Every structure is written in C-alpha cells, then in structure tokens.
Amino acid sequence: MVQRKDSQQNQSYKLSILIAQDGLSFCSLNAQENTVEDFYSTTFSKLLDPEQILEELKRAIKFNLSEENLADIKSVYISYANNLYSLVPQEYFSEDQLTDYLKFNTKILKTDFIAYDELKNLEANCVYIPYTNINNYLFEQFGEFNYNHSSTLFIDTCLAEVKNINTEEVVFVQVQPSRFDICCFKNGKLLLANSFEYFTAEDFIYFVLFTAEQLKLNTENLQLLLSGSIKETDDTYNYLYTYIKEISFLNTSFLTEKISNLSQKGINPKHNLFLLSNLL
C-alpha cells in the first residue's frame, strides 16, 4: 500500500522501519552508494499497544536518526509484523469484503483501517490491519510513504528461495523475540503461511511440530531454513535440532550483494531480513 502526500523535494536517502509489538528497528540507506547510514534496533520488555509503540518510535527517530540524513530522506518503507492478517486467494478476493477476511481470527475495532498487499507470485493477497496512528505520524513527518505487512516480504522471499531447493518438503521459519512466522512447502507449492506468539522455547517447538503434524510433513526428511533472531546456541535452535536434523540458515546473500556495508555496520542480514528487504 502507498499513502501519498505531494512532495517536490529531491532527496537521496531511503528509510526502512519495522514495527512489532515486541520491538522496532529502522535503518537509512544512501541510495546512491547503497550503504546503510543510520541503524537502530530495540526489543521491548513487554508487548506494547499501538500508542505505546508510536511513542517509542518518536523517541527512536529523534535520538538515533541524524538530522542531516532525516532531511534528505527520499522514500520511506514501513512493515508491520503482527498477527492481524490473513491470506486470501485471488479468486476469492474482493476489496469490498476486507473485514470478512479478518473477523473470524482478529478483533476488529470500528476505527481500524484494513489494507492489503498483492502477492503476485502466489495469486493471493495479504489482508491486514496497519497501525493508523503510526501511519498518520509518518505521513506528517515524511509525506508519501509505502507500507506493507512483514508476511508479504517473508512469503515473497520464501517463494524465491524454494525454487533453488530440491527437497520435497521445505519449511521456513522467521524468528522474532516473542513471535515467529512459518511458511511450509511441498513440491514447491505453498501449503501454509502463519504466525504464532510464543513465550518459551517449549512453546516455540510445540507450534513448529504441531504445524508439521497437521500438514503431515516428515520431520526426519524435511529441510528447515531459519532466519531472524535465532542462533545455534539458543534453546529454540536446540529444541528444533532435537526433532529436525536438516536445519540451515536462509541464504541472505542477495542483501549483502545489494547493500555493501552491512558487515562494517555490524548488521546481521539474517536477523534483519524484513527491515533490509524493504530497501531493495
């Protein structure tokens, strides 16, 4: 989705923002040199509501984005990482029924605005609720900006990657501090894309194994690809390896090829997949 405001400025920086209930991050990119200039990431001690997240975002931008780069921002991209979404096949999709696609699994308020992203490679749409207060703030600050749901980025990435994998059953998991996204494929076809909240490593492995069981996937043979905030030393990883042996990390070389100074800035592309993907 795009929210527009007339702007005549000729600017040269891109700004990407990732909003979640358990944290936020942003980075600015020099569009001419393809280098990251400002980078900020934080995890909240608890899940925040949209008003609290907005206050955190205002403080983060004020104290961590240089005024010089802020004045030269040409385009802004924001991704919402929340569970307020649903995938709808194109053949069943109508813009007049957006509320109906969410009302059975999401509490919808009268003030909520419902948006959708087109998944052209899947012939489907991601219907979701962005945070209107944050959109209004960004509109006031930057004028025109683009926004999407993080699941759109994740599914597009998985669709591109699964083409290069010969294994019949493939599962992608993108891990955040208290939430993870999962995409499951069989013979290159998407079976499921979903998100789960978790509080312990036991919760995490339960949802992964439950999903595999419901889809009748063979955990002894499937290929699992990880990204996000997970390392081989984490309990979440150790639990996964107890039940699934074919584990690897998602290939993010497409990010390091496009953005030249990630290692110099200490930015892990696997941990910041959504944030960086919006800049390409």
N, C-alpha and C positions, 0 to 999 in steps of 0.2 A: 504494500500500500504506500501511497505518497500523499503527504499533506503539504499543500503549496501556499506560498506567500510570495508576492512579487519581490524580486531582488535584482539589482543591477550590478552588484559587486562582482569583480573579477578576482576570485580568491584561489588559493593554491593548496589548501590542506583538506584532508578528509578526516572526519571524526566518527569513530565507531563506539557504540555504547551497548553494553549487555546488562539487562535488568532482570534480576531474580529476587524472590522473597528472601533468599539466604545470602545475598551478596550482589555486588555490582562491579563492573570494570569498564574502562574505556581506554582508547588509545587514539592518538592523532597521527596521521600519515602524511608525509611530504609527498604529494602526488607526482612531482617532477622527478624526485630522486628515489621514490619507492622505499623510503626509510621511515621508521617509527620515530617520532619526536617525543611525545609525552605518553606515559603509560601509568595506569593506576588500577589496582585491584584490591578488593576488600571482601571479607566474609563477615556477615552479621552474626552476633551471638545468639540470635533467635530469629524466627521468621517475622518479617515486617509486613505491615499493610501498605497500600499504595501511597498514603500520605506520608508515612514514615520513610518510605523509600525515596520519595521526592526530596525530603529534607536532607537525606544522606547524599543524594545526587547533587543538590545545590552546593553543599559543603565541599564535596569531592572536586567539582569543577572549579570552584572558587580558589581552592588551595593547591590544586595539583595540575591545573592546565594553565600554561603560561599565557599571559595577556597578549603577547605578540602573536603566538600561534592561534589563540582564540579569535583574534581579529581577522585572521587570514583563512578561516575555515570556509571551504567552498561547498562541501556537501556533508550531510550528517546521516548516519545509518544507525538505527536502534533495533535491537532484537529483544523480545520478551520471552524469557524462559520460565513458563509456568504451566500448570496443568489445565488451564482454561481453554482447551482447544479440542477439536475433533476433525478427523479426516473424512472427507465426503467425496466419493467417486463422481467424476464429471457428469455421468449420465443421470445421476440423482440430484444434481446440484441446481439450486435456484437462489438468486440473490434475494428473493422475497421471503425465503424461509430460513434465514440465518439463525434466528432464535431457536427454531425447532431442532437444529442440528446439535445444539448445546444444552438444551433444557433438561435432558434426562441424566446428564452426568456433571452439570455445573449449575451452581446457584447464580441466577441472573438477576441483577437489580435493574430497576426502571431507568437508572441513569447510565447503565453500561452501554458502550458502543461496541458493536460487533463488526469485525473486519475479516478479511480472508486473503490468503496468498494462493496464487495458482502454482500447482506442481505440474508443469507441462510435461516433464518426462514420465510422469505417473498417471496423467489424465485424471487428476484429482485436485481438490482444494483443501487447504488447511484453514478451517474456520476457528476464530479465536477472539478473546477479549483483551485488547491492549489497555493500558492504564491511561485513561483520558487526561487525568491531571498532569501526568508526565508529558504526554503529547502536547498539551497546551503550553506547558513551560518551555519545551524545546521549540515550539512554534514561535513563541515570543522572543526567544533568545537568538534563533538562527534562521527563522523564516522557513522556506521549503526544506523538508527532510523526508527520508524514506524509513519505513518501519516494517518489520515482519515478525513472525514467530520463529523462535530458535529451532523448532521441529522442522520447519521448512528447510533451513540450512542443513540440518542433520540428515534428513531424508535425501536431499539432493546429493550430499557428499557420499552417502551410502550407495545410492544408485550408480554413481560414477565408479566407486571402488569395487563393487561386487562384480562388475564386468571383468575385472582382472583376476578373479579368484575362481579356481577350478573346483573347489569343494562344493558338494551338492547343497549342504546346509550351512548357512553363514549367519552369525548374529553379531550385530554392532551394539556396543554399549557406551554411551557418553555419560560420564560420572560427574556430578556436582556434589557439594558438601552434604546436602540433605535431599537430593533428587537425582534420578537418572533417567535417561532416555534409552529406549531399546528399539532396534529395528531387526526383524527376523526375515530371512530369505530362504527359499528353497528353489533350486534350479533357476536362480536369477530372478525369481518373482517375489515381490514383497508380500509376506504373509501378515505381518503386524507391525505397527509403529505405535508405541505407547510410552507413557511416563509414569514413574512411581516415586512417591515420597518414602524415605527410609530414615531411621534414627540410629540403627546399629548395623554392624556388619552382618549380623544374623538376618535382619530384615532384608538387607540387600540381596544376599544369596537366595533367600526364600523366594523373592519375586522373580529373580532370574530363572531359577529352576522351575518355578510354577509356570512361568511363561513357556519354557521349553516343553514341559509336560503337556500343557494344554494344546500346543501345536504339534505334539508327537515328534519332537526333534530328538535325535540321538546324541546325548551329551558326550558319548565316547568318540564320536566322529566329527561333530560339527566344529567349524572354525569360529572362534570368538575374537573379535577385534575391539580393542579398548581405546578410549580417548577421554580427555577431561582430567579431573583431579584424582588420579589414581596412580600409584607406583607399585612396583613389585614387592616392596616391603610393607605395604598396607595390609591390614586384616581383610579388607574387602577382596584384594587380589588373592590372598592365601586361601580364602574360602572358595573362590572361583576355581583355583587350581586343584583343590581337593576333588572337584567333580568334573572339571573340564580341563583336558590336557593341552588341547590345541589353542593356545592363547597367544596373541601377539598384539602389538600396538598399531593403531591406524597409521597408515603412511600419510604424513603431512608434508612431504617434500614440495608439493605444489605451493605451499605457503612460503617456505624458505626460498623457493625459486623466485617468487614474486616480490617478497619483502626482504631486502638484502641484509638488514642489521639486527635480526631477531636475537641471534646469539650474543652480539655485543651488548644488547639491552637486557639480556638475561630473561628473555620472554620465551617460554616453552610453547611451541605451536600446538602440541597435543593438549595442553591444559587450556589453551585459549582458542580453540577451534572456531567457535561461533563468533567471537569478537573479531578475529582476524579475517575470517571468510567474508565478512561484510565489506571488507576493504578492497576485495579483488574486482 
